[in-house]
């Protein structure tokens, strides 16, 4: 037994010596990889100080920090935070955030950001960028942490880089939103799902939608369901309605507004007699775009609502589409009342729920 114990001890010492003698590259394989963290709508920009404070930075802020549509008080699409490459290296915690965009002028050979991009992408891709002006972006994942997105945006010359920012904005925004999907989903469904509400919705409306556990059904009629999440700071609401589909005129801006106003007048009021909800497209416009829900053509409207004869209001997002299984017109509306509070995250949560609809 003593002989075996001696051999076992020698084995452990040899193993420990081999591990400590390994190169840094080998030891790094055993280091725990952190999971990225940070607010959902935060976007980290890595760029040289001069570039960020000049025309390129102004262009980037113009698009990526533009107003989220449409809220009573302006809030940006993304919360931007800037680091130079040196600032990134001096604090390792800054490498564990969620979403990054690296901006680089490849014509500036002395630029730390240019060397940053060159080290990550290689000289071949930089040569391609010189020969092909349309090649200006590259995407990386999990560079320093899990569930991390790194987008490289580059060009030869500041003027061309500013132009590429304008062209790439829609695709980059879509890519960041996709990367944020799981985090938004985890936040919205933190308390699980309300299976009773899901069953009610399926029975009455004829389609499925994931209802968060915090939402309660406050109205359930033959063709209308109203669900709400109430707390002292805010009220988040989902109103769903169906009616016969007759013609394409029901899928227009005017028809959507009229339908929303009619439902608001019938169901939504305060304790003051004679109050009802309506669209306020005088103070802010109601924006309409073509979207899809579960692959089906839909009209989306964004705007603000108000209570007539009262001082309540807030943002809304509405959709009208046609249920392909029943040929019924479907109206889905999410609206928020959160006085004195930022409303971007509330609206994103409602949009996320609506996008889970399956016919």
Residue pairs with C-beta under 8 A, 6 or more apart in sequence:
19 27
19 30
33 142
33 145
33 146
34 96
34 144
34 145
34 146
35 96
35 145
35 146
35 147
36 96
36 97
36 98
36 144
36 145
36 146
36 147
36 148
37 96
37 97
37 98
38 44
38 97
38 98
38 99
39 79
40 98
40 180
40 183
40 184
40 187
40 345
40 348
41 76
41 77
41 78
41 79
41 180
41 344
41 345
41 348
42 78
42 79
42 81
42 97
42 98
42 99
43 64
43 78
43 79
43 80
43 81
43 99
43 100
43 101
43 176
44 81
44 82
44 83
44 94
44 97
44 98
44 99
44 100
44 101
45 52
45 60
45 80
45 81
45 82
45 83
45 100
45 101
45 102
45 103
46 82
46 83
46 84
46 85
46 88
46 100
46 101
46 102
46 103
46 113
46 116
47 56
47 57
47 82
47 84
47 102
47 103
47 104
47 113
48 84
48 85
48 104
48 105
48 108
48 111
48 112
48 113
49 84
51 57
51 103
51 104
51 105
51 111
51 113
51 158
52 60
52 82
52 84
52 103
54 158
55 158
55 159
55 162
56 103
56 105
56 158
56 161
56 162
56 165
57 82
57 103
59 162
59 165
59 166
60 80
60 101
60 103
60 165
61 80
63 165
63 166
63 169
64 76
64 77
64 78
64 80
64 101
64 169
64 172
64 173
65 76
65 77
65 78
65 79
65 80
66 76
66 77
67 74
67 75
67 76
67 77
68 74
68 75
68 76
68 77
68 344
68 347
69 287
69 302
70 284
70 285
70 286
70 287
70 302
70 303
70 304
70 315
71 304
71 315
71 343
71 344
71 347
72 284
72 304
72 313
72 314
72 315
72 343
73 342
73 343
75 342
75 343
75 344
77 173
78 176
83 94
84 112
84 113
85 112
85 113
85 115
85 116
86 112
87 94
88 94
88 95
95 143
95 144
95 145
96 144
96 145
96 148
97 145
97 148
98 147
98 148
98 149
98 179
98 180
98 183
99 148
99 149
99 151
99 176
99 179
99 180
100 143
100 148
100 149
100 150
100 151
101 151
101 152
101 153
101 172
102 113
102 116
102 117
102 120
102 150
102 151
102 152
102 153
102 154
103 113
103 153
103 154
103 161
103 165
104 111
104 113
104 114
104 116
104 117
104 152
104 153
104 154
104 161
105 111
105 113
105 114
105 154
105 155
105 156
105 157
105 158
105 161
106 114
106 117
106 126
106 129
106 130
106 154
106 155
106 156
107 156
107 157
108 114
114 154
117 126
117 152
117 154
118 126
120 140
120 143
120 152
121 138
121 152
125 135
125 138
126 154
128 135
129 135
129 136
129 154
129 155
129 156
130 156
133 155
133 160
136 153
136 154
136 155
136 161
136 164
136 167
136 168
137 151
137 152
137 153
137 154
137 164
137 168
137 171
137 172
138 151
138 152
138 154
139 149
139 150
139 151
139 152
139 175
140 149
140 150
140 151
140 152
141 148
141 149
141 150
142 148
143 150
147 179
147 182
149 175
149 176
149 179
151 172
151 175
151 176
153 161
153 164
153 165
153 168
153 172
154 161
154 164
155 161
155 163
155 164
181 352
184 348
184 349
184 352
185 352
187 349
188 212
188 349
188 352
188 353
189 210
189 212
189 213
190 212
191 212
191 213
191 214
192 212
192 213
193 210
193 211
193 212
193 213
194 211
194 212
194 213
194 214
194 215
194 216
196 217
197 211
197 215
197 216
197 217
197 227
198 208
198 209
198 210
198 211
200 217
200 220
200 225
201 207
201 208
201 209
201 211
201 225
201 240
202 208
204 220
204 221
204 222
204 223
204 225
205 225
205 240
205 242
205 330
206 242
206 323
206 325
206 326
206 328
206 359
207 294
207 323
207 325
207 330
207 357
207 358
207 359
208 356
208 357
208 358
208 359
209 240
209 353
209 354
209 356
209 357
209 358
210 353
210 356
211 227
211 238
211 353
212 229
212 353
214 229
215 227
215 228
215 229
215 236
215 238
216 227
216 228
216 229
216 230
217 225
217 226
217 227
218 226
218 227
218 228
219 225
219 226
219 267
220 226
223 241
223 242
223 243
224 239
224 240
224 241
224 242
224 263
224 267
225 239
225 240
225 241
226 237
226 238
226 239
226 240
226 267
227 237
227 238
227 240
228 235
228 236
228 237
228 238
229 235
229 236
229 237
233 338
233 341
234 336
234 337
234 338
234 341
234 346
235 336
235 337
235 338
236 334
236 336
236 346
236 349
236 350
237 333
237 334
237 335
237 336
237 337
238 332
238 333
238 334
238 350
238 353
238 354
239 263
239 267
239 331
239 332
239 333
239 334
239 335
240 330
240 331
240 332
240 333
241 259
241 263
241 330
241 331
242 323
242 326
242 328
242 329
242 330
242 331
243 328
243 329
243 331
244 328
244 329
245 322
245 327
245 328
245 329
246 329
249 255
250 259
250 320
250 329
251 297
251 299
251 320
251 321
251 322
252 299
253 286
253 288
253 299
253 301
255 320
256 288
256 299
256 301
256 318
256 320
256 331
257 279
257 281
257 286
257 301
259 320
259 331
260 279
260 301
260 316
260 318
260 331
260 333
261 277
261 278
261 279
263 331
263 333
264 276
264 277
264 278
264 279
264 305
265 276
265 277
265 278
266 276
267 277
268 276
268 277
268 307
269 275
269 276
269 277
269 307
270 307
270 310
270 312
272 309
272 310
274 308
274 309
275 307
275 308
275 309
275 310
276 307
276 308
276 309
277 305
277 306
277 307
277 308
278 305
278 306
278 308
279 286
279 303
279 304
279 305
279 316
280 303
280 304
280 305
280 306
280 313
281 303
283 304
284 303
284 304
285 303
286 301
286 302
286 303
287 301
287 302
287 303
288 299
288 300
288 301
288 302
289 299
289 300
290 297
290 298
290 299
290 300
291 298
291 299
291 300
291 319
292 298
293 319
293 321
293 332
293 354
293 355
293 357
294 357
294 358
294 359
296 321
296 322
296 324
296 359
297 321
297 322
298 319
298 320
298 321
299 319
299 320
299 321
300 317
300 318
300 319
301 316
301 317
301 318
301 319
302 315
302 316
302 317
302 318
303 315
303 316
304 313
304 314
304 315
304 316
305 313
305 314
305 315
305 316
305 335
306 312
306 313
307 313
312 337
312 339
313 337
314 335
314 336
314 337
314 338
314 343
315 335
315 336
315 343
315 347
316 333
316 334
316 335
316 336
317 333
317 334
317 335
317 347
317 350
317 351
317 354
318 331
318 332
318 333
318 334
319 330
319 331
319 332
319 333
319 354
320 329
320 330
320 331
320 332
321 329
321 330
321 332
322 328
322 329
322 330
323 329
323 330
323 359
324 359
325 359
332 354
332 357
334 347
334 350
334 351
334 353
334 354
335 350
336 343
336 346
336 347
336 350
338 346
